[in-house]
Amino acid sequence: MKRSERLVDMTKYLMERPHDLISLPFFAKRYDAAKSSISEDLAILKHTLAANQDGILETVAGAAGGVRYIPFWGMEHAQQYLEDLASRIEDPNRILAGGFVYLSDILGNPQDLDKIGRLIATRYAYSNIDVVMTIETKGIALAQAVARYLNVPFIIARKRSKVTEGATVSVNYISSSLDRVSKMELPTRVLNENSNVLLVDDFMMAGGTLTGMQQLVKEFNSNISGVCVLCEADFDDEKLIEDHLSLIRITCVDSKKNVILAEPGTLISHTNFNHF
């Protein structure tokens, strides 16, 4: 196999298995090539990814070592995408009753989901996340996109459990958007004790739903390693949750004036882009 062919196949193989450690002998056998040739190929790939700020190729030394691909976006890519996304969200046709914003077209767009998943995975690339958690239904596609780039499972808290999920653990929480007590459930089989959990959701007003998810994680004696939302309503002063990150901050929704104001959120300022 020519080097150009090896590089294409090697890139595809690594990108399909983010965060997985692949040994050099595996590649040497796969391509019937010397380890020195494989090392040179990996050096080319590492340089190209870093130059394009499109990922990190980490090499682990030792007998049990190898190489792993870390999905990681550079600040320039992230800033450009979030500014474009904020501009699209400012479309006044997105205004819904109750101060909500229509996001279903974004959450249903594979290209947007891919970029959003990669961005959130960039922030938590080195946080040792074991599982991504969301609540039905709008956050499901978002959680799946993030989990794909972190290469971990994603789990769904439901407002009403399904018989096919077996025994569940439930908590009551205050739904800030509806100003009433609600319930969410999680199957006992999906989350192990001492797991590091990343909570994601599509939209946050005051954070009542996210506090419910936090309570649920604690019932499993697991750890909350991060909280990230696609959009947060920054015009609501009463926040029930702290230490959360957002991709987009919506500062104004005025249905009378038909105006939405949005800007990039806190995720970029809380992400270390110096890994390249």
C-alpha positions in Angstrom: 0.0 0.0 0.0 1.3 3.4 -0.9 1.9 6.0 1.8 -0.9 8.2 0.5 -3.3 5.2 0.7 -2.1 4.4 4.2 -2.6 7.9 5.4 -6.2 8.1 4.1 -7.1 4.7 5.7 -5.3 5.5 9.0 -7.0 8.9 9.3 -10.4 7.3 8.7 -9.7 4.5 11.2 -8.6 6.9 14.0 -11.4 9.4 13.5 -14.0 6.7 13.7 -12.6 5.7 17.1 -12.0 9.0 19.0 -10.1 8.6 22.4 -9.3 4.9 21.7 -5.7 3.9 22.1 -4.5 2.1 19.0 -1.1 0.3 19.2 1.6 0.8 16.5 2.0 -2.9 16.0 -1.7 -3.0 15.0 -1.1 -0.5 12.2 2.1 -2.2 11.2 0.3 -5.5 10.7 -2.8 -3.8 9.1 -0.6 -2.2 6.4 2.2 -4.7 6.3 4.7 -1.9 7.0 7.6 -1.3 9.3 7.0 0.5 12.6 9.3 3.3 11.5 7.1 3.9 8.4 4.0 4.0 10.6 5.7 6.5 13.0 6.5 8.7 10.0 2.9 8.5 8.8 1.6 9.4 12.2 3.9 12.4 12.4 2.5 13.7 9.1 -1.0 13.2 10.3 -0.3 14.9 13.7 1.2 17.9 12.0 -1.7 18.2 9.5 -4.4 18.0 12.2 -2.6 20.6 14.4 -2.0 22.9 11.4 -5.7 22.8 10.6 -6.7 22.9 14.3 -9.0 19.9 13.6 -7.9 17.5 16.2 -5.0 16.2 18.4 -3.0 13.0 17.8 -1.5 11.9 21.1 1.3 9.3 21.3 1.6 7.2 24.4 5.0 5.6 24.9 5.8 2.2 26.4 4.8 -1.4 25.8 1.1 -0.7 26.3 1.3 2.6 24.4 0.1 3.6 21.0 -1.7 6.6 19.5 -5.2 8.1 20.0 -7.2 10.8 18.1 -8.7 13.5 20.3 -11.5 15.5 18.5 -10.5 19.1 19.3 -11.5 22.3 17.5 -9.3 25.4 17.5 -10.5 28.7 18.9 -10.8 30.3 15.4 -13.2 27.5 14.2 -15.2 27.7 17.4 -15.5 31.5 17.4 -16.5 31.6 13.8 -19.2 28.9 14.1 -20.7 30.4 17.3 -20.9 33.9 15.8 -22.7 32.4 12.8 -25.0 30.4 15.0 -25.8 33.4 17.2 -26.7 35.4 14.1 -29.1 32.7 12.9 -30.7 32.5 16.3 -31.5 36.2 16.2 -34.1 35.6 13.5 -37.3 37.1 15.1 -39.4 34.2 13.6 -37.9 32.0 16.3 -39.7 33.8 19.2 -42.1 31.4 21.0 -44.5 32.1 23.9 -43.0 32.3 27.4 -39.7 33.6 26.3 -38.6 30.4 24.5 -36.8 30.2 21.2 -37.4 27.8 18.4 -34.3 25.6 18.0 -35.7 22.4 16.4 -34.3 23.2 13.0 -30.8 23.5 14.5 -31.2 20.3 16.6 -32.4 18.5 13.5 -29.6 19.6 11.2 -26.7 17.0 11.0 -24.1 19.6 10.2 -25.1 21.8 13.2 -25.2 18.8 15.5 -21.8 17.6 14.3 -20.2 21.0 15.0 -22.0 21.4 18.4 -21.0 17.9 19.5 -17.4 18.6 18.5 -17.4 21.9 20.3 -18.7 20.5 23.6 -16.4 17.5 23.3 -13.5 19.9 22.8 -14.2 21.5 26.2 -14.5 18.2 28.0 -11.8 16.3 26.0 -9.6 15.9 29.1 -12.3 15.7 31.8 -12.5 11.9 31.9 -16.2 11.8 31.1 -17.8 8.4 31.5 -21.3 9.2 30.3 -23.3 12.0 28.8 -26.8 12.6 30.2 -29.8 14.6 29.0 -33.5 14.6 29.5 -36.1 13.8 26.8 -36.8 14.9 24.2 -35.0 17.9 22.6 -31.7 17.1 24.2 -31.4 13.5 22.9 -29.8 14.4 19.5 -27.5 16.8 21.3 -26.3 14.3 23.8 -25.7 11.7 21.1 -23.6 14.2 19.1 -21.4 14.9 22.2 -21.2 11.3 23.2 -20.0 10.4 19.7 -17.0 12.7 19.9 -16.2 11.7 23.5 -16.7 8.1 22.6 -18.8 7.4 25.7 -22.4 6.2 26.2 -25.3 8.7 26.5 -28.3 8.2 28.8 -31.7 9.7 28.9 -33.7 10.8 31.9 -37.5 10.5 31.1 -40.5 12.2 32.6 -42.3 8.8 32.5 -40.3 5.6 32.3 -40.9 2.9 29.7 -41.6 -0.7 30.7 -38.7 -1.9 28.6 -36.2 -0.1 30.8 -36.8 -2.1 34.0 -36.5 -0.7 37.5 -35.9 3.1 37.7 -34.8 5.8 40.2 -36.9 8.9 40.3 -36.6 12.4 41.7 -39.0 15.4 42.0 -37.8 18.8 40.9 -39.2 22.3 40.4 -39.7 22.9 36.7 -38.8 26.6 36.5 -40.5 27.1 33.1 -43.8 25.6 34.3 -43.5 26.7 37.9 -44.6 23.3 39.2 -43.2 20.1 40.7 -42.2 17.5 38.0 -40.6 14.1 38.1 -37.8 12.5 36.1 -36.6 8.9 36.1 -33.5 7.0 35.1 -33.2 3.2 34.8 -31.0 1.7 37.5 -28.9 -0.2 34.9 -27.6 2.7 32.9 -25.4 4.5 35.4 -22.8 3.0 37.6 -21.6 4.4 40.9 -18.7 6.9 40.8 -19.3 7.7 37.1 -18.2 11.1 35.8 -21.3 12.5 34.2 -21.6 15.4 31.7 -25.1 17.0 31.7 -26.3 18.5 28.4 -29.5 20.2 27.4 -30.8 22.3 24.6 -32.2 25.4 26.4 -31.9 26.7 30.0 -34.2 29.3 31.5 -33.5 29.3 35.2 -32.1 25.8 35.3 -34.8 23.8 37.1 -34.6 20.8 34.8 -30.8 20.7 35.2 -31.1 20.8 39.0 -33.3 17.7 38.7 -30.7 15.9 36.6 -28.1 16.8 39.2 -30.3 15.3 41.9 -30.7 12.2 39.9 -27.0 11.8 39.4 -26.4 12.1 43.1 -28.9 9.3 43.7 -26.6 7.0 41.8 -23.6 8.2 43.9 -22.0 9.6 40.8 -20.1 12.8 40.0 -21.2 15.7 37.9 -18.1 16.7 35.8 -19.8 19.4 33.8 -23.0 21.1 32.8 -23.4 22.5 29.3 -26.4 23.8 27.3 -26.8 24.9 23.7 -28.6 28.1 24.7 -29.2 29.9 28.0 -31.6 32.7 28.6 -29.4 35.4 30.1 -32.3 37.8 30.7 -33.6 35.6 33.6 -31.8 36.8 36.7 -32.8 33.9 38.9 -30.6 31.0 38.1 -31.0 27.8 40.1 -27.8 26.3 38.8 -24.2 27.5 38.9 -21.0 26.5 37.1 -22.7 25.8 33.8 -21.4 26.6 30.3 -23.4 27.6 27.2 -22.6 27.8 23.5 -25.0 30.7 23.0 -26.2 33.4 25.4 -29.6 34.9 24.6 -29.7 38.3 26.2 -33.2 39.5 25.0 -36.4 38.0 23.7 -38.9 40.8 23.1 -42.1 39.5 21.5 -43.7 43.0 21.3 -40.7 44.5 19.5 -40.1 41.2 17.7 -36.4 41.1 18.7 -34.0 38.4 19.8 -30.4 39.3 20.8 -27.9 36.5 21.0 -24.1 36.1 21.3 -21.5 33.4 21.9 -21.8 32.0 25.4 -19.3 31.1 28.1 -17.9 27.8 26.6 -15.1 29.4 24.6 -13.8 31.5 27.5 -13.7 28.4 29.7 -11.9 26.2 27.2 -8.2 25.7 27.1 -7.2 25.8 23.4 -3.5 25.5 24.1 -3.4 21.7 23.5 -2.2 22.1 19.9 
